Amino acid sequence: MGRLAPRPLLLALLSLALCRGRVVRVPAGSLVRVVGTELVIPCNVSDYDGPSEQNFDWSFSASGSSFVELASTWEAGFPAQQYRERLQRGDILLRRTANDAVELHIKNVQHSDQGHYKCSTPSTDATVQGNYEDTVQVKVLSDALHVAASPQPSPGPSLREGEPFELRCSASTTSPLHTHLALQWEVRRGPARRSILSLTHEGRFRPGPGYEQRYRGGDVRLDTVGSDGYRLSVSRALSSDQGSYRCIVSEWIGEQGNWQEIQEKAVDVATVVIQPTVLRAAVARNVSVAEGKDLGLACNITTDRADDVRPEVTWSFSRTPDSALPGSRVLARLDHDSLVHSSPRVALSHMDARSYHLLVRDVSKENAGYYFCHVVLWTPGHNRTWHKVAEAVSAPAAVTVTWLEPDYQVYLNASKVPEFSDDLTELECRIVDVKNPEASVRFTVSWYYRVNRRNDDVVTSELLAVMNGDWTLKYGERSKQRAREGDFIFSKEHPDTFNFRIQRTTEEDRGNYYCVVSAWTKQRNNSWVKSKDVFSKPINIFWALEDSVLVVKARQPKPFFAAGNTFEMTCKVSSKNIKSPRYSVLITAEKPVGDLSSPNETKYIISLDQDSVVKLENWTDASRVDGVVLEKVQEDEFRYRMYQTQVSDAGLYRCVVTAWSPVRGSLWREAATSLSNPIEIDFQTSGPIFNASVHSDTPSVIRGDLIKLFCIITVEGAALDPDDMAFDVSWFAVHSFGLDKAPVLLSSLDRKGIVNTAQRDWKSSLSLERMSMLEFLLQVHGSEDQDFGNYYCSVTPWVKSPTGSWQKEAEIQSKPIFITVKMDVLNAFKYPLLIGIGLSTVIGLLSCLIGYCSSHWCCKKEVQETRRERRRLMSMEMD
């Protein structure tokens, strides 16, 4: 087949369609590619407005001086012989992208392709106007990028929703040029691929679509491990995290401020299967309510969990439709124990197993916004712990109250950050992006503190200071004292800026701080009502601290001693990472194992504070006030002594030591507290055994009779001299048929013969006397009905030791005896009957006398009047 028309003829034919002033352009600078990748070089002609396609010729030169024909868009015989085979295979091709633009594609680039490439366009212009060719240099590097999947430490083939997992891959390069690596993690579910998190070649983290919030919350992280490892960490797996994960690594090089990707590799890392828990919460989307009415919203829950799960329902309110922003506020919460936490104007009720109703009474302008129903499913774990298995937040329910609110943003900045304790901290809260400000709106600020926590537990914020609408500043409990001392300073230096300064920052001040700017609207009665709150993002004030270490060792110089001797115990204290410590010591005592008189009871005996002030705690033995001594032997050593020990002093003794560090002059801060090893006081005794019993010859008496109760003590075991024994005897009564009421102390007699009798509300009296060494008599004189019940005696024996000191033995109690008080029926009704008979007799005689007198005088008068009338009638007849 013959060639086309000669080249000069074709150039002449094309000159009619070409315009003047053309400029051929290829990429500026140089292009870098790696062996085995594809090279694409674009070339275009500017200022070309011809009606037909522009033709291009490509040439190649390894050195840049002598060019060899490579390809042409309009002449088939243009390429040199050495490139025709690659052109036929398609390894080298030209792809036209426009009438005035073309791309040179070289597949599977080799080292021999390194050199200079020239793009030119034929011209038949009468005069040369512009640039008809342009050259670009191409550098070809060896493949030095290595990408591999690292052994995975945690993920398995299947995960429950909410569990963490990690994925790792390694990437490194040995390129001789200064290149940068970019890494991207993506997940594939079916044909769809999603970018999770990437590290750009400029060292910036870029979360993929849908992962922005999880990245900001720390749920999804990308960390480097060693020199070439990259770890993707997901703290809580979601159902959307299921799929096949790939690690995509690209290599970039930058020249003169321009970046170009020279190659890209990918490796499949692992396939993660998530078993999600279906949980949905639904509320009404749009609700309109009039101001002053009640607002009712229902949260309907849908889940596929049928096991032992407990829902926790939280209704929250926010000015924005995003519930994760700091501006959200909890209105009411029903925890997993079915306890409701709400305010007086807000009520949360459980309608049925899957419906929860929120009621907000007397809605005002402040209630307009977005309401969210946050549902968490908990399952019980070991040791009364709870584990979160699913969480869902409903779509926002937009509630309108038909009013306008100001629009603004709040930005919190730390202008002074402490590096050590006692450094200055200064926070600046600024109002920005105020739109449509009104003269009837004023801004105030509230400062809050929240302690740092390593887990996801809910932490309550502490109010530091709040400014009301009338510009009055009120301090919170945390900051009240320090604000009075001038350590906390709250100020407003500009109309849109509020400042908070801590003059001396302590370790307790570490944590998160945020400010809330409130907008107040002026009402018709000139009062100010809060209309909006905007929360700033929290700022963390933190510096590293070493843990304080406090060790206390107790020692007993004389391990063996008898009752009546002196007990001595020394406590040696050692500390670490505590600044200028001073120690306070508390001596405690516990009953030994096996003593059932007062199990698990810890008794505080004596203490010595950091200023060396001694104080008796619960040492109530009045006869042994001076029997305990606590003193400082050295700065880190303390000695405790107890004189004239008794058997009742047996137990485990410890030193509780607290280390204090100085804070701001004369104040002290508790740094650490530690408990020493126990020192035991154990008396091996084989003394007598005491028993007590109650006897009465009159267990049933008539009211007013004398009740006699005998408390009899018996001694078993070793015989004792009567002069070596003494007893404290107390009588108690339970005025009921059973022992269901608390006992009442009636009377007591100590070992010295002193009697104490309790006050009573009825007429009967008590007397207590010792009949013999082992017998005590309680008498109730003039018994009343209230004196019935169970009576028993409590005895505390005292035994004289060989050393001459009195030892207090364990208290013993007798079994109760029931006393019945009866009523004398004859005596009870004798006097009422006599009085009744006497009164009846007197009343009868009086009635008879009154009747006689009345009849006598009344009858006599009537007779005389009748006779007078009769005489008159007779005289009338005579007439």
PyMOL commands that set and color helices and strands:
alter all, ss='L'
color gray80, all
select helices_A, chain A and resi 7-14+81-89+111-113+212-216+239-241+365-367+382-384+480-484+507-509+622-627+647-649+722-724+785-787+825-878
alter helices_A, ss='H'
color red, helices_A
select strands_A, chain A and resi 22-25+30-34+39-46+57-61+68-72+92-98+101-106+115-120+130-131+133-141+145-149+159-160+165-173+179-189+192-199+205-207+220-225+229-234+243-255+258-272+274-275+279-282+286-288+295-303+310-318+329-334+340-341+346-352+355-360+369-380+386-393+397-400+407-416+425-435+441-450+462-467+473-475+488-494+497-502+511-522+528-535+539-541+549-555+567-576+582-590+602-608+614-616+628-634+637-642+651-663+667-675+679-681+689-695+700-702+707-716+725-734+744-749+755-757+765-772+775-781+789-800+806-808+812-813+817-822
alter strands_A, ss='S'
color yellow, strands_A
deselect
rebuild
show_as cartoon
